[in-house]
């Protein structure tokens, strides 16, 4: 169903680095494509999202970033980076491949992937590489108590450039809300996306905070952007039924607040009963998510586009 292309990348401090580009093509070539970028403790497994785009004649691509999912190598620390710009080479290469035979590209990115995609799009503005962005619960700020936020912002010492894991504790609430083994709807690889998540390392958190401060200062992404967030945010350490109808990872109010810092043309939509990964919400909710994506695309992305079927 999917073609898989390994993207060799320059080595980092841990050695060899690769990313993985998955491709699923529509039966009819419309010249349109979407590139999906996942979040933290994540990889691409949302086949129903791919099917939604394919049904519209849009070729679907998904990128498993370095040190995640299909791209994780035995010698690597899961998710470890020193800057979100570390991800730019694989996004650049994926976009180069896609744009060889597509005139229109939509970037669809989730959570940490949404933060990375926004900074990447700001970097390449004016080049016409991407025509629009859909950001699904993008990681635009930390959803933590004030003391933890302060500690994160003080990560400017040599500690922030180490792979030291931070003692933040473990929660399985989000994983339990999703995975079939715990009563959720989805059956994905728990080796690639563990119920307990990944360890948070000092260098990763410092990189995220630098990226968030850069976004808060204001980006200038020059294409239409749709930001989707749940209507409700909850902080849960242990699983509760409410986890399946709220964002228990990020604060949707923060997402809405900072969304207009991405660029001059941003639409923000709040989804009632949405989970953190909105396309993994209960079926009636995710139908609304896809409807909002389609309505926005029709209005801002494909209207008047010669590639529109």
C-alpha positions as CSV (number, residue, x, y, z in Angstrom):
1,X,0.0,0.0,0.0
2,X,2.9,2.4,0.9
3,X,6.2,2.9,-0.8
4,X,9.0,3.4,1.6
5,X,12.1,5.5,0.8
6,X,15.0,5.8,3.2
7,X,16.5,9.3,3.2
8,X,20.2,9.2,4.2
9,X,21.2,12.3,6.2
10,X,24.5,13.7,7.5
11,X,25.6,12.0,10.7
12,X,25.2,13.7,14.1
13,X,27.0,13.2,17.4
14,X,25.5,9.7,17.7
15,X,26.5,8.6,14.2
16,X,24.4,7.5,11.2
17,X,21.1,9.3,10.7
18,X,18.2,8.5,8.3
19,X,14.6,9.5,7.8
20,X,11.8,7.6,6.1
21,X,9.4,8.9,3.5
22,X,6.2,6.9,3.0
23,X,4.2,7.3,-0.2
24,X,0.6,6.3,-1.1
25,X,-0.6,7.6,-4.4
26,X,-4.1,8.3,-5.6
27,X,-5.4,6.5,-8.6
28,X,-5.9,9.7,-10.5
29,X,-3.1,12.2,-10.7
30,X,-4.3,15.7,-9.7
31,X,-0.9,17.2,-9.2
32,X,-1.7,17.7,-5.5
33,X,0.1,16.2,-2.5
34,X,0.1,16.3,1.3
35,X,3.1,15.7,3.5
36,X,2.3,14.6,7.1
37,X,4.8,15.2,9.9
38,X,4.2,13.4,13.2
39,X,4.7,14.6,16.8
40,X,6.8,13.5,19.8
41,X,6.7,9.8,20.9
42,X,5.1,9.2,17.5
43,X,5.4,7.9,14.0
44,X,3.0,7.6,11.1
45,X,0.2,5.0,11.5
46,X,-2.9,7.0,10.7
47,X,-4.0,5.1,7.6
48,X,-7.5,6.5,7.7
49,X,-6.1,10.1,7.3
50,X,-4.1,8.9,4.2
51,X,-7.3,7.3,2.9
52,X,-9.2,10.6,3.3
53,X,-6.8,12.4,1.1
54,X,-6.4,9.6,-1.4
55,X,-10.2,9.6,-1.9
56,X,-9.9,13.2,-3.1
57,X,-7.2,12.4,-5.6
58,X,-4.4,13.8,-3.4
59,X,-1.2,11.8,-3.2
60,X,-0.2,11.2,0.5
61,X,3.3,11.3,1.9
62,X,4.3,10.8,5.6
63,X,7.7,11.5,7.1
64,X,9.1,9.5,10.0
65,X,11.6,11.9,11.3
66,X,15.1,11.0,12.4
67,X,15.2,8.9,15.6
68,X,11.5,8.1,15.4
69,X,9.5,5.1,14.1
70,X,10.9,3.5,11.0
71,X,13.9,5.8,11.1
72,X,15.1,4.9,14.6
73,X,18.5,3.1,14.4
74,X,19.9,0.8,17.2
75,X,22.6,3.2,18.3
76,X,20.3,6.2,18.6
77,X,18.5,7.9,21.6
78,X,14.8,8.2,20.8
79,X,13.9,11.7,19.7
80,X,17.2,13.3,20.7
81,X,18.0,16.5,19.0
82,X,19.9,19.8,19.9
83,X,17.7,22.1,17.7
84,X,14.5,21.7,15.8
85,X,16.4,22.8,12.8
86,X,18.0,19.3,12.9
87,X,14.8,18.2,11.2
88,X,15.0,20.6,8.3
89,X,17.2,18.5,6.1
90,X,14.7,15.6,5.9
91,X,11.8,18.0,5.4
92,X,13.8,19.7,2.6
93,X,14.6,16.4,1.0
94,X,11.0,15.1,1.3
95,X,9.7,18.3,-0.2
96,X,12.2,18.1,-3.0
97,X,11.1,14.6,-3.9
98,X,7.4,15.5,-3.7
99,X,7.7,18.7,-5.8
100,X,9.3,16.9,-8.7
101,X,5.9,15.9,-9.9
102,X,3.4,17.9,-7.9
103,X,2.3,21.5,-8.4
104,X,0.6,21.9,-5.0
105,X,1.8,20.7,-1.6
106,X,-0.1,20.9,1.7
107,X,1.9,20.2,4.9
108,X,-0.2,18.5,7.6
109,X,1.7,18.3,10.9
110,X,0.8,17.3,14.5
111,X,2.0,18.5,17.9
112,X,5.8,18.9,17.9
113,X,5.7,18.3,14.2
114,X,3.5,21.4,13.9
115,X,6.1,23.5,15.7
116,X,8.8,22.2,13.5
117,X,6.8,22.7,10.4
118,X,5.9,26.3,11.2
119,X,9.6,27.2,11.7
120,X,10.5,25.3,8.5
121,X,7.8,27.1,6.5
122,X,9.0,30.5,7.9
123,X,12.6,29.6,6.7
124,X,11.5,28.8,3.1
125,X,8.9,31.5,2.7
126,X,8.9,33.1,-0.7
127,X,10.1,30.0,-2.5
128,X,6.7,28.6,-3.4
129,X,7.5,25.1,-2.0
130,X,4.3,24.8,0.0
131,X,0.9,26.2,-0.6
132,X,-0.8,25.7,2.8
133,X,-0.4,24.2,6.2
134,X,-2.8,22.3,8.5
135,X,-1.5,22.1,12.1
136,X,-3.2,19.6,14.3
137,X,-2.7,20.6,18.0
138,X,0.7,22.2,17.4
139,X,3.1,22.3,20.3
140,X,3.3,26.1,20.6
141,X,3.9,26.3,24.3
142,X,4.6,24.1,27.3
143,X,1.6,22.8,29.2
144,X,3.4,22.6,32.6
145,X,3.2,24.3,36.0
146,X,5.1,27.6,36.3
147,X,8.1,26.2,38.2
148,X,8.7,23.6,35.5
149,X,8.3,26.2,32.8
150,X,10.9,28.4,34.6
151,X,13.3,25.4,34.9
152,X,12.9,24.7,31.2
153,X,13.7,28.3,30.3
154,X,16.9,28.2,32.5
155,X,18.3,25.3,30.3
156,X,21.0,27.5,28.9
157,X,23.9,25.8,30.7
158,X,26.1,23.0,29.3
159,X,23.4,20.6,30.7
160,X,21.1,21.7,27.8
161,X,23.6,20.2,25.3
162,X,23.7,16.7,26.9
163,X,21.5,13.7,26.5
164,X,20.6,13.7,30.2
165,X,17.1,12.5,30.8
166,X,15.0,14.8,33.0
167,X,13.2,13.3,36.0
168,X,9.7,14.4,34.9
169,X,7.9,11.2,35.8
170,X,5.8,8.8,33.6
171,X,2.2,8.9,32.6
172,X,0.3,6.3,30.6
173,X,-3.0,8.2,30.4
174,X,-2.6,9.4,26.8
175,X,-1.4,6.1,25.6
176,X,-4.2,4.3,27.4
177,X,-6.7,6.6,25.8
178,X,-5.6,5.6,22.3
179,X,-4.3,2.0,22.2
180,X,-6.6,-1.0,21.7
181,X,-4.9,-3.0,24.4
182,X,-6.1,-0.4,27.0
183,X,-9.6,0.0,25.6
184,X,-8.8,2.6,23.0
185,X,-9.6,2.4,19.3
186,X,-6.2,2.3,17.7
187,X,-3.8,-0.6,17.1
188,X,-0.2,0.7,16.6
189,X,3.3,-0.6,17.3
190,X,4.0,0.0,21.0
191,X,7.7,-0.4,20.4
192,X,7.6,2.6,18.2
193,X,5.0,4.6,20.2
194,X,5.1,3.3,23.8
195,X,2.3,3.9,26.2
196,X,4.7,5.6,28.6
197,X,6.1,7.9,25.9
198,X,9.8,8.7,25.4
199,X,12.1,10.1,28.0
200,X,12.5,13.9,27.9
201,X,16.1,14.9,27.5
202,X,17.6,18.3,28.5
203,X,18.8,19.1,25.0
204,X,15.4,18.3,23.5
205,X,13.5,20.4,25.9
206,X,16.0,23.3,25.5
207,X,15.6,23.0,21.7
208,X,11.8,23.1,22.0
209,X,11.8,26.2,24.2
210,X,14.1,28.0,21.8
211,X,11.8,27.2,19.0
212,X,8.7,28.3,20.9
213,X,10.3,31.6,21.9
214,X,11.2,32.1,18.3
215,X,7.5,31.5,17.3
216,X,6.2,33.7,20.1
217,X,8.3,36.6,18.8
218,X,6.4,36.2,15.5
219,X,7.0,34.2,12.3
220,X,6.0,35.3,8.8
221,X,4.8,32.1,7.2
222,X,3.5,33.3,3.8
223,X,0.8,30.7,3.1
224,X,-2.6,30.1,4.6
225,X,-2.5,28.1,7.8
226,X,-5.3,26.2,9.6
227,X,-4.7,25.5,13.3
228,X,-6.9,22.9,14.9
229,X,-7.2,22.4,18.6
230,X,-9.5,20.8,21.1
231,X,-12.2,22.8,22.8
232,X,-11.0,21.3,26.2
233,X,-7.7,20.7,27.9
234,X,-7.2,18.6,31.0
235,X,-4.1,17.6,33.0
236,X,-4.3,13.9,33.9
237,X,-1.5,11.8,35.3
238,X,-3.7,8.7,35.5
239,X,-6.2,7.5,32.9
240,X,-9.8,8.6,33.2
241,X,-12.7,8.4,30.6
242,X,-12.5,12.1,30.1
243,X,-9.1,11.6,28.4
244,X,-11.0,10.4,25.3
245,X,-12.7,13.8,24.8
246,X,-10.1,16.3,25.7
247,X,-6.4,17.3,25.0
248,X,-4.5,15.9,27.9
249,X,-1.1,16.7,26.5
250,X,-1.2,20.4,25.6
251,X,-3.4,23.4,26.6
252,X,-5.7,24.3,23.7
253,X,-6.0,27.8,25.0
254,X,-2.2,28.3,24.6
255,X,-2.5,26.9,21.0
256,X,-5.2,29.4,20.2
257,X,-3.3,32.2,21.8
258,X,-0.1,31.7,19.9
259,X,-1.6,30.5,16.6
260,X,-1.6,34.0,15.1
261,X,2.1,34.3,15.7
262,X,2.7,31.9,12.9
263,X,1.8,34.3,10.1
264,X,-0.6,36.9,8.7
265,X,-3.2,34.4,7.4
266,X,-4.2,31.9,10.1
267,X,-7.5,30.3,10.8
268,X,-8.0,28.7,14.2
269,X,-10.8,26.1,14.8
270,X,-11.6,24.5,18.2
271,X,-13.0,21.0,18.0
272,X,-15.5,19.9,20.6
273,X,-14.5,16.7,22.4
274,X,-11.3,16.5,20.4
275,X,-8.3,14.5,21.7
276,X,-4.7,15.7,21.4
277,X,-4.2,14.0,18.0
278,X,-7.5,15.2,16.7
279,X,-7.7,12.7,13.9
280,X,-7.6,9.9,16.5
281,X,-10.6,11.3,18.3
282,X,-14.0,9.4,18.4
283,X,-15.4,8.8,14.9
284,X,-18.0,11.7,15.0
285,X,-15.3,14.1,16.2
286,X,-12.7,13.1,13.6
287,X,-15.4,13.4,10.9
288,X,-15.7,17.0,12.0
289,X,-12.0,17.4,11.9
290,X,-11.8,16.2,8.3
291,X,-14.7,18.3,7.4
292,X,-13.0,21.4,8.8
293,X,-9.8,20.5,6.9
294,X,-11.7,20.1,3.6
295,X,-13.7,23.3,4.0
296,X,-10.6,25.3,4.7
297,X,-8.8,23.7,1.8
298,X,-11.6,24.4,-0.6
299,X,-11.7,28.1,0.5
300,X,-8.0,28.9,0.7
301,X,-5.9,26.2,-0.9
302,X,-7.6,24.7,-4.0
303,X,-10.1,27.4,-5.0
304,X,-9.1,28.6,-8.4
305,X,-6.2,26.2,-8.5
306,X,-5.7,24.6,-11.9
307,X,-5.0,21.3,-10.2
308,X,-8.4,21.2,-8.6
309,X,-10.3,18.2,-10.0
